[in-house]
Amino acid sequence: MKLTFHGAAQTVTGSRHLFTIGGRRLLVECGLYQGRRSDAYARNLEFPFPPESVDALILSHAHIDHSGNLPNLVRRGYHGPIHSTAITAQLTDLMLRDSGHIQESDARFVNRMGGREGKPPIKPLYTAEDAAQVAGLFQSHPYGEAFEPIPGVRATLIDAGHILGSAQVALEMEEAGRMVRLVFSGDLGRRGTPILHDPSPPGAADYLLMECTYGDRLHEPQDTIYRRLREAILKTAERGGKVILPAFAVGRTQTLLYYLHQMVDRRELPRLPIYVDSPLATGITEVFRKHPESFDEDTQVFLRTDPHAGLFGFDQLSYTRSVEESKAINELEGPAVIISASGMAENGRVLHHLRRNLGDARNTVLITSWMAPHTLGRRLVDGEKTVRIFGESQPVRAQVVSIDGLSSHADQGELAAYVKAAGPKMRHVFLVHGEAGPAQALSALLRKDGTKEVSYPAIGSEVEL
């Protein structure tokens, strides 16, 4: 049994973990690497293995850094099944089609701008038509139901509590009469956060393949996060400015709406318009509405008692779909909250809002998630005074405010508790989906707590299980 780390190794994004058992290949995840654009394009375009050599694939959840390169994999020859929960299949289809559309649109825009300077045209990584080919490969499984993706492997999906439909992937692998159990955490959610159930424990395991995005910190309490979000909006409104919120369409947008809904109900905000300017986020919010069974008890109580009788619909809130509606937002005078994708501010409509609003000191860019190195979001967090958007330099005069605690990733304490829940016979923890600092901090804590083998594998490395 062999595990090769082809993505999210010593970095956060681009998840790809390849298992070889009994001569068969099982790929877990096929995400987009996000970072410096030229590097990202090159890393995402090619695969270090022939796509047609993979026998089956398991997808933990729909986020683009886990699912976003599936169209390229399929276009280059993969035709096997993609195993996931039913909700992940729905969300991934929406996200991949949107990703293909955005890549085509951004390529056209950049080529139009670059053409004025004599630059050669660029091609999108894949198209919306490529993305549409993926949907027919999905095979859905409920949490807790065992299935056999390849001979010798019994797989089970476990609720990860990260986003709607997200899963941990438990693999019971047998080769040459030897059995091992490995659990891939996927993106592990937090306990006590709004909307979704808490993550389930992994059960006894021999190995953990575990994310470590926030392995060096503890998140702020939920009431502190709520207060900081409200204060940022109030201060911006007092200046007469707009709040621009780059937000992931799945999970982050819905959490923000939950908090804003509470603030509106409690009359803690002035009467300012709130926009969700993302066709993808709008469509995904509809999927959330159809699955209240996935909501935790606190959210169920809120739904039963809220006068609007809906979690994601309330006074002051508007959803935009058309380009014309999106453009009209930027023509409005006065305070507003604009939630728009993408979460790392690398593509999509949020780029147009940032292009129009970064130069105004009255405005605020509110960062609510981890930002990959070299992305526009990271440059803003790092305090750069000038950034490039669509090839043009833009001054940053708007205030940039970060609220890390809104993350739907487990923090250091929750990750350490997850390892303990894997039981005393656990042999080795492989840390992925994290930068070096968080990985080193979590490694030191786990060893202090008694975990003997903890490693931080390099890209392309492989281990025998």
Beta strands, then each sheet from edge to edge (+ up, - down):
strand 1: 2-7
strand 2: 16-21
strand 3: 24-28
strand 4: 56-58
strand 5: 82-84
strand 6: 138-140
strand 7: 153-159
strand 8: 167-175
strand 9: 178-184
strand 10: 207-211
strand 11: 242-246
strand 12: 274-277
strand 13: 317-320
strand 14: 336-340
strand 15: 364-367
strand 16: 386-389
strand 17: 392-395
strand 18: 399-402
strand 19: 428-432
strand 20: 454-455
strand 21: 462-464
sheet 1: 6+ 5+ 4+ 3+ 2- 1+ 21-
sheet 2: 7+ 8- 9+ 10+ 19+ 20+
sheet 3: 13+ 12+ 14+ 11+ 15+ 18+
sheet 4: 16+ 17-
end
